[in-house]
Amino acid sequence: MLAKRIAGLEDAARLKTGRWSGWRPFRVAVLREEARDVSSFALTPLGDAPLAPPLAGQFVTVRLGDADDAPVRSWTLSDHDDAPDHYRLTVKRLAGGTGSARLHEIGARGGTVWLRPPSGRFTLKRDGFMRVVLISAGIGVTPMLAMLKAHRARRDSPPPLVWIHQARSGETHVFAAAAKDAALAHVFYSAPRESDAGHEAGRLGAERLREILAPAYTTSPFGREIELPGIYSDVYVCGPAPFEAMVRDALTAMGVPPGQIRSESFVPAAQPEPVIAQARVDFGGVIAQWTESANPSLLELAETAGLAPGFGCRSGSCGACESTLVSGSVEHSPSPAIPLAAGRILLCCARPASDVVIALD
Ligand code: FES
């Protein structure tokens, strides 16, 4: 029990360690080709400053060039280390995808990219005692690799882990060896080749999901074994939106409590409640009027006023829109997923609670 608490506290402390503000340069090197059009890259920081350890499942926001207006993309880290000296990204080169093609090109020549620190709320809980279930499809495998490794690094007796993955075939199955290595992996190939082995043919559906997950399992939370119904699992889902929706619906129909289902694309839909009717917003001399009826975030208001603040996730996770509140007060909703120093705000999830003056970074 104590070991679980310590693991949770260590992960919380990790969020504050080695973080930097603004963009930091990293050298990119190709590690290997993982599957057709998919490569892993090592991103090593220039300079000796410590590197922020990520929580398993987090992403980094990457600026693909020196210029302020260079393309910015976010990619999930595909490896986990409690004390990293580099980050690993595994990125599929998308047809017509300028960001992914540019990263592949920069990696091939050993070039430089600029990063914000790791962020994101889709992270593995490492102090739970319920079974961990990872469900991924396609390139959604990347956070699962980090989670698998972080789970195995737990210092207590970790609960069982099940990994269910959907790919088209062995040719496109990224990290196939890791899935084979995982004790309880279920791999589905929708269009298997004759040479593919160790998989179930077809697509994962609600019925098969129930067969795999509904049976009771044993876990040892207090040093002794107990049996829990299958619905009591911590579930992490990552894949294309229709896949995530199918899995979420199937799990909910099974009786898995919604709070135990986490997915990378799931963002609460509720519109934040305004706390005032209107406010004057001064963006360093550019004046905008904020109103309760329109209820824009300060990022949206700045863009409407013709400004172009930096942004990445637009959901309070990456820190790319961090700015200084010179005077007045704001409300954040959702709450920022990253620590903020006094007087700093995230434009994308902040709304004024009074007239405000803001200095854009
Ligand atoms: S754009 Fe990512 S935190 Fe605001």
Boltz pocket constraint, residues with backbone or C-beta under 6 A from the ligand:
constraints:
  - pocket:
      binder: B
      contacts: [[A, 310], [A, 311], [A, 312], [A, 313], [A, 314], [A, 315], [A, 316], [A, 317], [A, 318], [A, 319], [A, 320], [A, 321], [A, 322], [A, 346], [A, 347], [A, 348], [A, 349]]
      max_distance: 6.0
